Amino acid sequence: MGITEATLISTGLMGYLLSTAGQILGLIGLVSVFGLGLSLFNAGVGVWTVTGLLMIYLLQVGHGALLPASLWATLLISLLVIHDRFPVAVLSRFPDFAPQGLHYRYWAVILLGLWAIAIGIFFLLGRYSDWRQRTNDCQWTQGIRVGSVIIGLALGHQLGHLWLASYTISLE
């Protein structure tokens, strides 16, 4: 006795699989945006490691992990301010453009926007985790979520390097 497509749809298994696949793709996309930002600022290995671990912790705990994630985002933005860091892609394309040349209001708005994006991504990860916990998620999908964070950060890293490669200046 075979399982037909109508049986799968009627039992909701197909809907569950499609829903889970969409959530995983959304998670990878969301995390890759954060990875792209880290890549454009040429973040070190320590920043990547702590960010990845915080995202995985956030997916496991939910909103309870928003405080350390928020503190991490605030620390990263503060370090950008202290060291006058700007995305490498912009500096390699326009060498004369630097944070020192920007009016402080614009630089503050840019940094505030980056901070808000980071907090928004962390909030959505916590919200996703809380929702998955309420639906009594299977144990094996936790591994898939952790893998999705790693894949998302790696994808963002690669996209950042591709973007940086397209903005290099030829010295010829």
N, C-alpha and C positions, 0 to 999 in steps of 0.2 A: 504494500500500500504506500504509494508515493505522496509526497507533500506537493500540492499544487500551489501556484502563485496566489490564487484566490484564498487558499487556506492560510498562507503566510500573512496576507493583508488582513484577513478577518481576525486572526489571532493577535495582531498588533506587533508581531515580531519584526516585520519589514519596517513599520513605522518607528519602532525602537532603534533598529539599526541605522535608519536614515537620520533619525534625531541625534544619535550618538556620533555618527560621522560628521554631521554638521557642527556639533559642539566641538569636536576635536579640531576640525579645520578652523573654526572661529578662534579657538584657544591658540593654535599655532600662529594664526594671523595677528592676534593681539600681542602675543609675546614677541613676535618678529619685529613689530613696530618698536618695542623697547630695545631689542637687540640692534636694530638699525641706528637708533639714537646713540647707544653705547659705542657702536662702531664709528659713527661719524665724529664722535669726540675722542676717538682713538683711546678708549678706556683700556686699562691694564688688566692682566689676568685676575688679579685680586678682586677688582670691581665686578668682572664677569662672574666669578665664582660666588661671591656674596650675593649678587643679584639673582643668580640662578637658584641658589639655596633658599633665599627668601621667597622666591616665587613658588618653589616646591612646598615650602613650609606653609605658605598662604593657601595653597590648594589643599593641603591636608587639614589645616586648622579652621580656615574660613576667616570671618571678620575679626576673630580674636588676634590674628596676626597683622592687622592693619597698623598698629602702633609701631612695631619695629620696621615695617616696610615704609611707613611714612617718615620715620626718622632717617632711614637710609636714603630716601629720595631727597630729603632736606639736606642731609650731609653732602650728597653728590652735587646738588645745586650750589651749596655754600662753597665747596671746593672749586667749582667753576668760577665763582665770583672772586675768591681769594687769588686764584692763579690766572685770572683773565683768559680763560680757555674759550675758544670758539671752534665750531666744527671745521675739521681739517679740509673738507671739500670746499668750503667758502674761501679759506685762506690760501689754498693751492691755486684756485681759479683767480682770485683777486688778492694778490699779495699785500697791497696797500690797505686792504680792508681789515680792520682789527677792532676788538671791543673798545680800545682806547679812542678810536675815531668815531664811535657811535655816541650819540647823546645818551646820557645815563638813563633817561626815561625809556628809550627804545630797548636798551640792553636789559633794563629791569623787566620790561614787559615780555621780552623773549624768554628770560629765565623763569619768570612767573608762569608763562605758558608751558615751558618744559616741565616745571614742577607739577602743574595741574594735570598734564598728560600722564606723568608718572603715577600720581596719586589716583587718577581715574583708572589706569590699567590695574593697579593694585586693588582698587575697590571692586572692579569687575571680576577679577580673579577670586576675591573673597566671596563675592555674591554667587559666582558660579559654584564654588566649593560648598557654600551653605545649601544651595539648591540641590546639588548632587547628594549631600548627606541626608536631606529630608526625603529624598526619593529612594533611600536604602540602596545606594549604589553597590554594585558588585565589587569584590576585592580586586579582580583583575583589571578593572577600569582605572584604579588608582595608578597602576603601573603605566597604563596608556597615557594618563594625564601627565605623569612625570616625564615620560618620553616626549610628549607633546611640548612641554616647556623646553626641554633640551633641543628638540628639533626647531622650535620657534626661535630660540636664541641663536642657534647655528645659522638658520636661514637669514635672520636679521644681520648677523655678522657678515655673511656672504654678500647680501644685498648692499651693505655698507661699503664693503671692499670693491664691489663692482661699480658703485657710485663714485667712490674715490678714484678708481682707475680711469673713469671717463672724464674726470676733472683735472688730471695731471697736466702740467704745462710742459711743453716740449722746449728744450733749451737750444734747438737748432736754429 
